[in-house]
Amino acid sequence: MMRSIPPRLRAPVNMLVGGAVIDAIAATVHGPAVLLYFVPITLAAAAGYYVLGGREGDFPDMLRSQSDERQAYRQLKIQALVGRVTTGAAAIAFLIAFAAKATIWPFLLFLTIPCATSFAGWLIYRERPGAGEQHAGH
């Protein structure tokens, strides 16, 4: 479906859809008055992505999903950094909650997910013995 949307509009559409979901949940939980705060943020973010998507450079190319190998590798490194920092922050928050004798199950959840996905990634992307040998004779 995203292939039918022009590249410049993909990030803004994703932002609008994601923002609409968040806005709907917030309005359901806290009442429709919260939309006065959430909807402008969603619209400003989508407009910002649209403006950035029209420029030239690495970041706009990544927003339009038109990145080359170098930019894709940079995006992969950025995602890895975000994952590492987020996992570290969850670990620190867990230790603080544990020391303060607060509820710790949410922090355990945010520590279990990276561990489980790391293990799953290792299983999916690992080198399999003999994989290179199968294609050597062809």
CYANA upper distance limits for C-alpha pairs under 8 A (distance plus 0.5 A):
  1 MET  CA      5 ILE  CA      7.79
  2 MET  CA     10 ARG  CA      7.27
  3 ARG  CA      7 PRO  CA      8.40
  5 ILE  CA      9 LEU  CA      7.00
  5 ILE  CA     10 ARG  CA      6.69
  6 PRO  CA     10 ARG  CA      7.05
  7 PRO  CA     11 ALA  CA      8.49
  7 PRO  CA     64 ARG  CA      5.17
  7 PRO  CA     65 SER  CA      7.17
  7 PRO  CA     66 GLN  CA      8.17
  8 ARG  CA     12 PRO  CA      8.37
  8 ARG  CA     50 TYR  CA      7.05
  8 ARG  CA     53 GLY  CA      5.79
  8 ARG  CA     54 GLY  CA      7.07
  8 ARG  CA     63 LEU  CA      7.97
  8 ARG  CA     64 ARG  CA      5.66
  9 LEU  CA     13 VAL  CA      6.48
  9 LEU  CA     50 TYR  CA      6.99
  9 LEU  CA     53 GLY  CA      8.30
  9 LEU  CA     64 ARG  CA      8.05
 10 ARG  CA     14 ASN  CA      6.65
 10 ARG  CA     63 LEU  CA      8.18
 10 ARG  CA     64 ARG  CA      7.04
 11 ALA  CA     15 MET  CA      6.61
 11 ALA  CA     46 ALA  CA      7.98
 11 ALA  CA     49 TYR  CA      6.79
 11 ALA  CA     50 TYR  CA      7.88
 11 ALA  CA     63 LEU  CA      6.39
 11 ALA  CA     64 ARG  CA      7.33
 12 PRO  CA     16 LEU  CA      6.61
 12 PRO  CA     45 ALA  CA      8.16
 12 PRO  CA     46 ALA  CA      4.88
 12 PRO  CA     47 ALA  CA      7.33
 12 PRO  CA     49 TYR  CA      6.02
 12 PRO  CA     50 TYR  CA      6.24
 13 VAL  CA     17 VAL  CA      6.59
 13 VAL  CA     46 ALA  CA      7.70
 14 ASN  CA     18 GLY  CA      6.45
 15 MET  CA     19 GLY  CA      6.23
 15 MET  CA     42 THR  CA      7.47
 15 MET  CA     45 ALA  CA      7.45
 15 MET  CA     46 ALA  CA      6.01
 16 LEU  CA     20 ALA  CA      6.39
 16 LEU  CA     42 THR  CA      6.87
 16 LEU  CA     43 LEU  CA      7.54
 16 LEU  CA     46 ALA  CA      6.64
 17 VAL  CA     21 VAL  CA      6.83
 18 GLY  CA     22 ILE  CA      6.81
 19 GLY  CA     23 ASP  CA      6.37
 19 GLY  CA     39 VAL  CA      8.19
 19 GLY  CA     42 THR  CA      5.81
 20 ALA  CA     24 ALA  CA      6.46
 20 ALA  CA     39 VAL  CA      8.42
 20 ALA  CA     42 THR  CA      8.13
 21 VAL  CA     25 ILE  CA      6.77
 22 ILE  CA     26 ALA  CA      6.56
 23 ASP  CA     27 ALA  CA      6.50
 23 ASP  CA     35 LEU  CA      6.99
 23 ASP  CA     38 PHE  CA      6.63
 23 ASP  CA     39 VAL  CA      7.28
 24 ALA  CA     28 THR  CA      6.59
 25 ILE  CA     29 VAL  CA      6.66
 26 ALA  CA     30 HIS  CA      6.21
 26 ALA  CA     31 GLY  CA      7.73
 26 ALA  CA     34 VAL  CA      7.39
 26 ALA  CA     35 LEU  CA      8.19
 27 ALA  CA     31 GLY  CA      5.04
 27 ALA  CA     32 PRO  CA      5.14
 27 ALA  CA     33 ALA  CA      7.77
 27 ALA  CA     34 VAL  CA      6.57
 27 ALA  CA     35 LEU  CA      6.89
 28 THR  CA     32 PRO  CA      7.75
 30 HIS  CA     34 VAL  CA      7.05
 32 PRO  CA     36 LEU  CA      8.47
 34 VAL  CA     38 PHE  CA      6.93
 35 LEU  CA     39 VAL  CA      5.91
 36 LEU  CA     40 PRO  CA      7.58
 37 TYR  CA     41 ILE  CA      7.45
 38 PHE  CA     42 THR  CA      6.84
 39 VAL  CA     43 LEU  CA      6.65
 40 PRO  CA     44 ALA  CA      6.42
 41 ILE  CA     45 ALA  CA      6.55
 42 THR  CA     46 ALA  CA      6.75
 43 LEU  CA     47 ALA  CA      6.59
 44 ALA  CA     48 GLY  CA      6.48
 45 ALA  CA     49 TYR  CA      6.70
 46 ALA  CA     50 TYR  CA      6.71
 47 ALA  CA     51 VAL  CA      6.72
 48 GLY  CA     52 LEU  CA      6.59
 49 TYR  CA     53 GLY  CA      6.33
 49 TYR  CA     63 LEU  CA      8.07
 50 TYR  CA     54 GLY  CA      7.07
 51 VAL  CA     55 ARG  CA      7.65
 52 LEU  CA     59 PHE  CA      8.47
 52 LEU  CA     60 PRO  CA      6.18
 53 GLY  CA     60 PRO  CA      5.13
 53 GLY  CA     61 ASP  CA      7.68
 53 GLY  CA     63 LEU  CA      6.53
 53 GLY  CA     64 ARG  CA      6.68
 54 GLY  CA     60 PRO  CA      7.45
 55 ARG  CA     60 PRO  CA      6.49
 56 GLU  CA     60 PRO  CA      6.61
 56 GLU  CA     61 ASP  CA      7.57
 57 GLY  CA     61 ASP  CA      6.65
 58 ASP  CA     62 MET  CA      6.76
 58 ASP  CA     67 SER  CA      7.85
 58 ASP  CA     71 GLN  CA      6.86
 59 PHE  CA     63 LEU  CA      6.73
 60 PRO  CA     64 ARG  CA      6.72
 61 ASP  CA     65 SER  CA      6.69
 61 ASP  CA     66 GLN  CA      5.60
 61 ASP  CA     67 SER  CA      5.68
 62 MET  CA     66 GLN  CA      6.44
 62 MET  CA     67 SER  CA      5.65
 62 MET  CA     71 GLN  CA      7.57
 62 MET  CA     72 ALA  CA      8.06
 62 MET  CA     75 GLN  CA      8.22
 67 SER  CA     71 GLN  CA      5.88
 67 SER  CA     72 ALA  CA      6.36
 68 ASP  CA     72 ALA  CA      6.55
 69 GLU  CA     73 TYR  CA      6.55
 70 ARG  CA     74 ARG  CA      6.73
 71 GLN  CA     75 GLN  CA      6.63
 72 ALA  CA     76 LEU  CA      6.68
 73 TYR  CA     77 LYS  CA      6.76
 74 ARG  CA     78 ILE  CA      6.67
 75 GLN  CA     79 GLN  CA      6.66
 76 LEU  CA     80 ALA  CA      6.69
 77 LYS  CA     81 LEU  CA      6.70
 78 ILE  CA     82 VAL  CA      6.72
 79 GLN  CA     83 GLY  CA      6.66
 80 ALA  CA     84 ARG  CA      6.68
 81 LEU  CA     85 VAL  CA      6.58
 82 VAL  CA     86 THR  CA      6.44
 83 GLY  CA     87 THR  CA      6.51
 83 GLY  CA    114 PRO  CA      8.46
 84 ARG  CA     88 GLY  CA      6.60
 85 VAL  CA     89 ALA  CA      6.54
 86 THR  CA     90 ALA  CA      6.65
 87 THR  CA     91 ALA  CA      6.74
 87 THR  CA    110 PHE  CA      7.88
 87 THR  CA    111 LEU  CA      7.02
 87 THR  CA    114 PRO  CA      7.32
 88 GLY  CA     92 ILE  CA      6.73
 89 ALA  CA     93 ALA  CA      6.52
 90 ALA  CA     94 PHE  CA      6.49
 90 ALA  CA    107 PHE  CA      6.65
 90 ALA  CA    110 PHE  CA      6.72
 90 ALA  CA    111 LEU  CA      6.85
 91 ALA  CA     95 LEU  CA      6.82
 91 ALA  CA    107 PHE  CA      7.92
 91 ALA  CA    111 LEU  CA      7.11
 92 ILE  CA     96 ILE  CA      6.74
 93 ALA  CA     97 ALA  CA      6.54
 93 ALA  CA    107 PHE  CA      7.45
 94 PHE  CA     98 PHE  CA      6.48
 94 PHE  CA    104 ILE  CA      6.83
 94 PHE  CA    107 PHE  CA      5.68
 94 PHE  CA    108 LEU  CA      7.56
 95 LEU  CA     99 ALA  CA      6.55
 96 ILE  CA    100 ALA  CA      6.56
 97 ALA  CA    101 LYS  CA      6.46
 97 ALA  CA    102 ALA  CA      5.47
 97 ALA  CA    103 THR  CA      7.17
 97 ALA  CA    104 ILE  CA      6.51
 98 PHE  CA    102 ALA  CA      6.63
 98 PHE  CA    103 THR  CA      8.14
 98 PHE  CA    104 ILE  CA      6.83
104 ILE  CA    108 LEU  CA      6.80
105 TRP  CA    109 LEU  CA      6.72
106 PRO  CA    110 PHE  CA      6.98
107 PHE  CA    111 LEU  CA      6.73
108 LEU  CA    112 THR  CA      6.44
109 LEU  CA    113 ILE  CA      6.73
110 PHE  CA    114 PRO  CA      7.56
111 LEU  CA    115 CYS  CA      7.10
112 THR  CA    116 ALA  CA      6.53
113 ILE  CA    117 THR  CA      6.56
114 PRO  CA    118 SER  CA      6.40
115 CYS  CA    119 PHE  CA      6.78
116 ALA  CA    120 ALA  CA      6.64
117 THR  CA    121 GLY  CA      6.38
118 SER  CA    122 TRP  CA      6.65
119 PHE  CA    123 LEU  CA      6.79
120 ALA  CA    124 ILE  CA      6.62
121 GLY  CA    125 TYR  CA      6.30
121 GLY  CA    126 ARG  CA      8.37
122 TRP  CA    126 ARG  CA      5.92
127 GLU  CA    131 ALA  CA      8.06
130 GLY  CA    134 GLN  CA      6.98
131 ALA  CA    135 HIS  CA      7.98
132 GLY  CA    136 ALA  CA      7.01
133 GLU  CA    137 GLY  CA      8.08
